[in-house]
């Protein structure tokens, strides 16, 4: 009897603890699946999967797909699909590569590594993505051609446009300033990474505080103060832990020596330095913040989710759904261009196969992240986590030695299972 008396209240207390935190159960499930996945691969790779070096590589490999996945959320939420993102990435990459190797040196006389070369190239890439995105949106929104057909055609068209732009050649090396967005060639170092991590923690607490103030102002229920601090502590540990892991990945000695030699200096004996946060990861964070603000704090975001929830009602309420479709695909085009900057600068050249099958990875990341194919439901952070899970799955299987065909089989099965779990979850919760 005494055992029953002691253990009886514990279950309700635990339930009240987690209910007070008001955490998204779907997000918790995804994080749990990701943690289990990492632990399993770490076991089968004898501890190599969770090393600072592999986590660094995993983070920079995820960025390109994750950036496009944030835009795919908007596309799918509005009950559309975009199968052309990988090919559009290739076209933007080709345009930027030719700008750096032909336009700026031969037409403008600037040449590689000139301070103006990278900005001009990125401007050309962003303009290319924007124009093609607007064109896709116009075909879908105003001419009424199904998005599946328009973007399936785009998958074939833009891949081969990229081929003709470069005459089928690999273009490189690219501008050194441009390469800063690729990962290994553009990092902050240990000190700057800690500063960015500290600012990120402060920003997170500011967002929590502002959210609590807004709820109180509008007389909405709020979490207990202790729950807010628990959430803040979890975020702090996650941010600073990630920075600590990346800072523990040191630059190899021979590379350090070459860096000193390039500056005409001699490396001091015993000198060490860390890579720190990659610039590409900061770019992903910036995109995620902007896309989240658009989704949650702007009229455009409200219109996007309203249209996805009920297109007919949205149109009857006065929303210009045709123009909205153009805007959504324009955003997708710009994000493809940003991903092209990351992808081509990471490999330091443009290749004909860049972005191949990225459309499938991007769609899978968005769906695994909880974006409903029926429209109206999706989150930016879920898509990014979905991209991280996809990349971890492929990277882990490669490290274990799984053949490429079997890797694709496993990824396909995971995608189908993820959609099934999402359907069952929505039926259970009534979403």
ZIPEGI-V298675 format. One record per pair of residues at least 24 apart in sequence whose C-alpha atoms are under 6 Angstrom apart, sorted by the first residue. I is the first residue (numbers start at 1). J is the second residue. Records with the same first field share a line. If there is no record, write none. Layout:
# ZIPEGI-V298675
I: J ; J
This chain:
# ZIPEGI-V298675
21: 227
41: 396
52: 245 ; 246 ; 249
53: 249
60: 183
62: 388
64: 339
65: 362
66: 384 ; 387
68: 335 ; 336
69: 362 ; 366 ; 383
70: 380
71: 332
73: 366
77: 308 ; 375 ; 376 ; 377
78: 308 ; 375
79: 308 ; 375
80: 147
81: 147 ; 148
82: 151
83: 151 ; 152 ; 359
84: 151 ; 154 ; 155
85: 359
86: 355 ; 356 ; 358 ; 359
87: 155 ; 158 ; 159
88: 158
89: 336 ; 337 ; 340
90: 162 ; 354 ; 355
91: 158 ; 162
92: 125 ; 337
93: 340
94: 162
96: 121 ; 125
112: 175
113: 175 ; 176
118: 178
125: 337
126: 334 ; 337
129: 333 ; 334 ; 337
130: 330 ; 333 ; 334
133: 329 ; 330 ; 333
134: 326 ; 330
137: 325 ; 326 ; 329
138: 326
141: 322 ; 325
142: 322
170: 350 ; 351
171: 349 ; 350
172: 349
173: 348 ; 349
174: 348 ; 349
179: 345
181: 279 ; 280 ; 342
182: 280 ; 342 ; 345 ; 346
183: 278 ; 280 ; 346
186: 278 ; 279
187: 275 ; 276 ; 277 ; 278 ; 279
188: 276 ; 277
189: 274 ; 275 ; 276
190: 247 ; 274 ; 276
193: 276 ; 277
197: 240
201: 236
246: 276
247: 274 ; 276
249: 274
250: 274
251: 275
305: 376
308: 375 ; 376
309: 375 ; 376
368: 418
